[in-house]
Amino acid sequence: MPRSPDEKALTDRLSKLYPLGQSKIMLEIERRVCGCDYGGTSWATRHEAEEIAKLLALVPGRRLLDIGAGTGWPALYWARMTGCDAVLADVPLAALHIATERAAADGPTGDCWAVAAEGAALPFKNGSFDSVSHSDVLCCLDAKLATLKECRRVVRPGGRMVFTVIFPPPNLASADHERAVRFGPPFVATAAEYPAMLQEAGWSTTHRRDLTAEYAKSVQHLLHEEAAHAEQLSELYGPAEFSETLTRRRMTAQVIGKGFLRRELFAATTAPFPMS
């Protein structure tokens, strides 16, 4: 499935940002905000990662696919802590290179592989994995339903999927929805609600939890840290880009505070494929 120009632009931007995320100051900020130091781009905290590992039933010998894995958080953490085998799939090669170096340095208990692949076109056979995860990835992809269908295809019978995602709540006024789309992730708008998409893709939702309060707290914490280290970050990213990032982050915090953006966790298991 060919990527749109906007998706290609996002990939190019992330390819430049991932190496910067490995800087000492960025890793320190990540430790303070999320409790990890992988240079990730999701909002997954350490506490959240531990909760998801239980929902995915990760144990030694269980094979996990993490889509949009970036530099390895939280898949590498899960492999090290639970002993599961992990396949990290993403498009930016810069992120996968960082992830493989981190895997070698950490020496995870489970086996780890990195694969350059898009969520909507996975290069794996049917039923290749026991569990699938993605952290704040669907809100950065245009092909949301296609990705959920691919996740269903590659998971084994009885397999599990857990993901987090950011989205505008339904029934927003048009002006409020426009603000949510403007200051949310790049593809935050959805044509259908996630429970409906999960059902259409052949998944049965088993658990759903609202993480918006934690999301708002993390955004505010990150803003505080970025303001406190403005000089170092301006030098790292360049004054103009850092100023633009900080301004946008403040607007995102306002949009979340007004209830125009929500972040939720979904857990699902395999259901019969829909008849069509």
C-alpha positions as CSV (number, residue, x, y, z in Angstrom):
1,M,0.0,0.0,0.0
2,P,1.7,3.2,-1.1
3,R,2.2,5.9,1.5
4,S,0.7,9.4,1.1
5,P,3.0,12.4,0.8
6,D,2.0,13.4,4.4
7,E,3.0,10.0,5.7
8,K,6.3,10.1,3.8
9,A,7.0,13.6,5.3
10,L,6.3,12.2,8.8
11,T,8.7,9.4,8.2
12,D,11.4,11.8,7.0
13,R,10.8,14.0,10.1
14,L,11.0,11.0,12.5
15,S,14.2,9.8,10.8
16,K,15.8,13.1,11.7
17,L,14.4,13.2,15.3
18,Y,15.2,9.7,16.4
19,P,19.0,10.2,16.6
20,L,18.4,13.5,18.5
21,G,16.3,11.6,20.9
22,Q,19.4,9.7,22.0
23,S,21.1,12.8,23.3
24,K,21.9,12.9,27.0
25,I,19.4,15.7,27.8
26,M,16.5,14.0,25.9
27,L,17.0,10.6,27.6
28,E,17.1,12.3,31.0
29,I,13.8,14.1,30.2
30,E,12.3,10.9,29.0
31,R,13.3,9.2,32.3
32,R,11.6,11.9,34.3
33,V,8.4,12.0,32.2
34,C,7.9,8.3,31.3
35,G,10.3,6.4,33.4
36,C,12.3,5.0,30.5
37,D,15.3,6.0,28.4
38,Y,14.9,4.6,24.9
39,G,14.3,7.8,22.9
40,G,10.8,6.8,22.1
41,T,8.0,8.9,20.7
42,S,4.9,7.4,22.3
43,W,3.4,8.4,25.7
44,A,3.8,5.0,27.2
45,T,5.1,5.2,30.8
46,R,6.9,2.4,32.6
47,H,3.8,1.7,34.7
48,E,1.7,1.5,31.6
49,A,4.2,-0.8,29.9
50,E,4.1,-3.2,32.8
51,E,0.3,-3.3,32.7
52,I,0.3,-4.0,29.0
53,A,2.8,-6.8,29.4
54,K,0.3,-8.6,31.7
55,L,-2.6,-8.0,29.2
56,L,-0.5,-9.5,26.4
57,A,0.4,-12.5,28.6
58,L,4.1,-12.1,27.8
59,V,6.2,-15.0,29.0
60,P,9.3,-16.8,27.7
61,G,8.7,-18.4,24.3
62,R,5.7,-16.1,23.5
63,R,6.3,-14.3,20.2
64,L,5.4,-10.6,20.1
65,L,5.1,-8.2,17.2
66,D,5.4,-4.5,18.0
67,I,4.3,-2.2,15.2
68,G,5.7,1.3,14.9
69,A,8.4,0.1,17.4
70,G,10.7,3.0,16.8
71,T,13.8,2.8,19.0
72,G,12.5,-0.1,21.0
73,W,10.3,1.2,23.7
74,P,8.5,-0.7,25.1
75,A,9.1,-3.9,23.1
76,L,12.8,-4.3,24.1
77,Y,11.9,-3.7,27.7
78,W,9.3,-6.4,27.6
79,A,11.7,-8.9,26.0
80,R,14.2,-8.2,28.8
81,M,11.7,-8.3,31.6
82,T,9.5,-11.2,30.5
83,G,11.7,-13.3,28.3
84,C,9.3,-13.1,25.3
85,D,10.6,-13.0,21.7
86,A,10.0,-9.7,20.0
87,V,9.9,-8.5,16.4
88,L,10.1,-4.8,16.0
89,A,8.5,-3.4,12.9
90,D,8.8,0.2,11.7
91,V,9.6,2.3,8.6
92,P,12.4,4.7,9.7
93,L,15.6,2.8,9.4
94,A,17.3,5.2,11.8
95,A,15.0,4.1,14.6
96,L,15.5,0.4,13.9
97,H,19.3,0.8,13.9
98,I,19.1,2.5,17.3
99,A,16.8,-0.3,18.5
100,T,19.2,-3.1,17.4
101,E,22.1,-1.4,19.1
102,R,20.1,-1.1,22.3
103,A,19.0,-4.7,22.1
104,A,22.7,-5.8,21.8
105,A,23.7,-3.6,24.7
106,D,20.9,-4.7,27.0
107,G,21.2,-8.4,26.2
108,P,17.4,-9.1,26.5
109,T,16.4,-12.6,27.7
110,G,14.1,-13.1,24.7
111,D,15.2,-13.0,21.1
112,C,14.7,-9.8,19.2
113,W,14.6,-8.9,15.5
114,A,14.0,-5.6,13.7
115,V,12.1,-5.5,10.4
116,A,11.5,-2.6,8.1
117,A,7.7,-2.9,7.5
118,E,4.5,-0.9,7.5
119,G,1.6,-1.9,9.7
120,A,-0.8,-2.1,6.7
121,A,1.5,-4.4,4.7
122,L,3.2,-6.8,7.1
123,P,5.7,-9.3,5.6
124,F,4.7,-12.2,7.8
125,K,2.7,-15.4,7.3
126,N,-0.7,-15.8,8.7
127,G,-0.7,-16.7,12.4
128,S,3.0,-15.9,13.0
129,F,2.6,-14.2,16.4
130,D,1.0,-14.8,19.8
131,S,0.7,-11.1,20.7
132,V,0.6,-7.8,18.8
133,S,1.1,-4.3,20.3
134,H,1.4,-0.7,19.1
135,S,1.8,2.4,21.3
136,D,0.2,5.6,19.9
137,V,0.8,4.4,16.4
138,L,-2.7,4.3,14.7
139,C,-3.0,8.1,15.4
140,C,0.1,8.5,13.2
141,L,-1.2,6.3,10.4
142,D,-3.7,6.9,7.7
143,A,-4.4,3.2,7.1
144,K,-5.9,2.5,10.5
145,L,-8.4,-0.2,9.5
146,A,-5.9,-1.9,7.1
147,T,-3.4,-2.1,10.0
148,L,-5.9,-3.6,12.4
149,K,-6.8,-6.2,9.7
150,E,-3.1,-7.0,9.2
151,C,-2.6,-7.4,12.9
152,R,-5.5,-9.9,12.9
153,R,-4.0,-11.8,10.0
154,V,-0.6,-12.4,11.5
155,V,-1.8,-13.3,15.0
156,R,-2.5,-16.9,16.0
157,P,-5.9,-18.3,17.1
158,G,-6.5,-17.1,20.6
159,G,-3.8,-14.3,20.2
160,R,-4.0,-11.0,21.9
161,M,-3.5,-7.4,20.8
162,V,-3.1,-4.3,23.1
163,F,-2.6,-0.8,21.9
164,T,-2.9,2.8,23.0
165,V,-4.2,5.5,20.7
166,I,-5.1,9.2,20.7
167,F,-8.3,10.4,19.1
168,P,-10.9,13.2,19.2
169,P,-14.0,12.0,21.1
170,P,-17.2,11.6,19.1
171,N,-19.8,14.4,18.8
172,L,-17.4,17.3,19.1
173,A,-18.5,20.6,17.6
174,S,-16.8,21.1,14.2
175,A,-14.6,23.9,15.5
176,D,-13.4,21.8,18.5
177,H,-12.8,18.8,16.2
178,E,-10.7,21.0,13.9
179,R,-8.6,22.1,16.9
180,A,-8.1,18.5,18.0
181,V,-6.9,17.5,14.5
182,R,-4.7,20.6,14.2
183,F,-2.9,20.0,17.5
184,G,-3.1,16.3,17.8
185,P,-0.9,13.6,16.2
186,P,-0.6,13.8,12.4
187,F,-3.5,11.4,11.5
188,V,-5.5,11.7,14.7
189,A,-8.9,12.0,12.8
190,T,-10.8,8.7,12.3
191,A,-13.5,7.8,9.8
192,A,-15.0,5.4,12.4
193,E,-14.7,4.8,16.1
194,Y,-12.1,2.3,17.2
195,P,-14.5,-0.3,18.7
196,A,-16.2,-0.4,15.3
197,M,-12.9,-0.7,13.5
198,L,-11.8,-3.5,15.8
199,Q,-15.0,-5.5,15.1
200,E,-14.8,-5.0,11.4
201,A,-11.1,-6.2,11.4
202,G,-12.1,-9.4,13.2
203,W,-11.2,-8.5,16.8
204,S,-13.2,-8.9,20.0
205,T,-12.5,-6.1,22.5
206,T,-11.8,-7.5,26.0
207,H,-10.6,-4.4,27.8
208,R,-10.8,-0.6,27.4
209,R,-9.3,2.0,29.7
210,D,-9.3,5.8,29.5
211,L,-5.7,7.1,29.9
212,T,-6.5,10.8,29.1
213,A,-5.7,12.0,32.7
214,E,-2.3,10.3,32.6
215,Y,-1.7,11.7,29.1
216,A,-2.5,15.2,30.2
217,K,-0.2,14.9,33.2
218,S,2.7,13.6,31.0
219,V,2.3,16.4,28.5
220,Q,2.4,19.0,31.3
221,H,5.4,17.3,32.8
222,L,7.2,17.3,29.5
223,L,6.4,21.0,29.0
224,H,7.9,21.8,32.4
225,E,11.0,19.8,31.5
226,E,11.4,21.4,28.1
227,A,11.0,24.9,29.6
228,A,13.5,24.1,32.3
229,H,16.1,22.9,29.7
230,A,15.2,25.4,26.9
231,E,18.8,26.5,26.3
232,Q,20.1,23.0,25.8
233,L,17.2,22.0,23.7
234,S,17.4,25.1,21.5
235,E,21.0,24.2,20.8
236,L,20.1,20.6,20.0
237,Y,17.1,21.2,17.7
238,G,17.8,24.8,16.6
239,P,16.0,27.8,18.2
240,A,13.3,28.1,15.6
241,E,12.3,24.4,15.6
242,F,12.4,24.2,19.4
243,S,10.3,27.3,19.8
244,E,7.7,25.9,17.3
245,T,7.7,22.6,19.1
246,L,7.1,24.3,22.5
247,T,4.3,26.5,21.1
248,R,2.6,23.5,19.6
249,R,3.0,21.4,22.7
250,R,1.3,24.2,24.8
251,M,-1.6,24.2,22.4
252,T,-1.9,20.4,22.5
253,A,-2.0,20.6,26.3
254,Q,-4.9,23.1,26.1
255,V,-6.8,20.9,23.6
256,I,-6.4,17.9,26.0
257,G,-7.5,20.0,28.9
258,K,-10.7,21.1,27.1
259,G,-11.5,17.4,26.4
260,F,-10.9,17.6,22.6
261,L,-8.4,14.8,22.6
262,R,-8.6,11.5,24.4
263,R,-6.0,8.7,24.9
264,E,-7.2,5.2,25.5
265,L,-6.0,1.6,25.8
266,F,-7.7,-1.2,24.0
267,A,-7.1,-4.9,24.5
268,A,-8.6,-7.4,22.1
269,T,-8.5,-11.1,21.2
270,T,-9.1,-12.9,18.0
271,A,-12.7,-13.3,16.8
272,P,-13.9,-15.0,13.7
273,F,-13.2,-13.1,10.5
274,P,-16.1,-11.0,9.4
275,M,-18.2,-12.4,6.6
276,S,-17.8,-10.4,3.4
